[in-house]
């Protein structure tokens, strides 16, 4: 997991967990079922339009609201490779890594990226390159331990693998 590349789907500030996966669908924790409803209340056609490997770009406080793990599970299960946001709600940040979802904070990239732009993200360096504009943004690189957690598919898989 050194580099990823995908098309951007842009969302604004304060995208809460109910917009990511509406509460009416929380009667299951099956990733495939949650994926079908990912971002439904923010963009009803999101799942139809996106392609596995794409990237969500959010604003401030992405993942705010309730602390449900269903939100990062839905995003990962639908095939989003990364969420880049100005900032993340603290519990969502932790849940994302625990579930094996790559997330990166980079204020400048979120402000200057347009929906449909292609981003290339170097996980080791923290570089985010907008392939449409040629501009490079510098995010905090993901520490090696957290990269391993992501490669292993999340915290539970990581623990079981290293027993």
N, C-alpha and C positions, 0 to 999 in steps of 0.2 A: 504494500500500500504506500507507494512513494508518491505517485502522481495520479490525479483523477481529472477528468474533463467532462463537462456536461453543459447543457443548455440551462439558462436561468429562468426560474419562475419567481417573480417578484411579489412580495407581500409587504405590508406596512408595519407600523409600530403596534405593540401590544397584541400580537397574535396569540390569543390564549388557547389553552388546551381544548376548550369546547369548539373553537374554530378548526383546530387540527383534527380532532376526532370528536364529533358531537356526543354528548352524554347519552343520547337515546340509543347509541350503538354499543354501550359499555356492558351489555349483557353477555359479551364474549371477550375472550382475550386471545382468540385465534388470529394470528398475524394476517393470514390471507383474507379473513372477513373484515378486519380493521382496515386493511389496505384499500378495499373497495370504497371506503367512505372517507379516505384521507383528504383533508382540506375542503370537504364538501360544503360547509357553511361559509367558507371564505371565497371559494370558487367552485360552483357546482359541477363544472366540467373538467376540473383539474386532472382527475384520474384518467379521463379519456384523452386529454391533450398531452400529458407528460409521457416521457419515455424512460425506462429504467436507466439509471446513470445520471439523470438530470440533477440539478442543484436548486435548492430553495434559497432565495436571498430575502432575508427579513430585516426589519428595522430594530428599534429598541425594544427590549423586554420580551423577546420571542419566547413563547412557551409559558407565559404567565398564567395565573389561574390555579386550578386544582393540581395536585401533585401526582396525578395519574401517570402510570408508566405506559398506558395505552398510546399516548401521543407519540413518543419516539418510536414505539413499536410499529405504529401505523405508517409513519414516514419511512422507516427502514424497509418495511414489508412491501410498500408500493414501489420501492426501487430507487428512491432518492439516495444519491451517493454522499451528499453533504448538505448541511445547512450552514450558510454564512449569514451572520447577523451582526448588527451594531452591538447588541448585548442580549444575553439570555437570562431568563428567570433562573435563580439559583438551583431550585429543585429540578427544573427541566435539564439544566446543564449536567447535573449529576446523573439523572435518569438516562439521558442520551448516551453517555459513556457506558453506564451499566448495561444498557440494551445493545450496545455495539454500533451506535449511530455517530458518525463523524460530524462534529460541529466546530465552527471556527468563528471567532469574533474579529471583525475588521470594519470599523466605522467607515473609513474612506471608501472601501470597495462597495459597501452597501449603498452609499449615497450616489456613486457614479456608475453603477451597473444598471442597465436597462433590461427589462424582460426580453428574453430571446437571445441575449448576449451569450457567448460561449466563454466559460471560465475554465482555466486550467489551474489546478491547485497542487502545489508541491508540499506534501505533508511534512517532510523533513525540514525544509527551510522556512515554511510559512508564506512563501510567495504565492500570490494570487495574480494570474495574468488574464486580463480581459482580451481574448483573441480578436474581438471586434474592434477595439480601440488601440490595442498594443500596450496599454498601460499596465504596469505592475504595481501591486499593493503588497505591503508587508504586514502579515498577521503574526501573532505569536506562534512559533512552531509547536506542534503537539509533542510533549515529552515522550521518549522511547517507551516507558512503561505504559502510558496511555495508548500509544500506537499498538503495543502488543495486546492490550485489552480489546481494542477494536478488531485486530486481526483474528483474535480468538472468538469473536462474536459477542462479546459482552462479559460482564463480571462473572456470572454463573459458569459459563463455558470456560472462562479463564481459570477459575478455581478448580473445576473438575479436571481440566487438562493438566494442571500442575499439582494434583494430589499425589 
